[in-house]
Amino acid sequence: MKSDGYPTVDPWVVDWFDENGAMMDRPAAYAFPILAADLSGLPPAFVMVGGCDWLRDEGLAYAERLRDAGVPTEELISKGQPHGFLNLDFPASAEVYDAAGAWLRDVFAAAG
């Protein structure tokens, strides 16, 4: 399924979340922000994906949509890492935590 040239979540995934109560009667964009019609006005974003993450392309498309909507967005691709690697405490996690920490410090400093 494609929307405006951006890959989106397969319909069966949205259906699964809906059938299992994860959607809680909210529009799909609450569970899958890439499906939102308008991303403008959102706060700065840090989008991190694993290089072997099965959702990598969707994460990168989301970062692109955020930038296109004027949202300051930083993107980090952790080469060779699978989905969920941060939760598994892989060695590459340290790089992500360092980058996210530096990004947060910069965002908070800019906000004054």
Sequence and secondary structure as in RCSB ss.txt:
>XXXX:A:sequence
MKSDGYPTVDPWVVDWFDENGAMMDRPAAYAFPILAADLSGLPPAFVMVGGCDWLRDEGLAYAERLRDAGVPTEE
LISKGQPHGFLNLDFPASAEVYDAAGAWLRDVFAAAG
>XXXX:A:secstr
 EETTEE   HHHHHHHHHTTSSTT  HHHH GGG S  TT   EEEEEETT TTHHHHHHHHHHHHHTT  EEE
EEETT  TTGGGGT TTHHHHHHHHHHHHHHHHHHH 
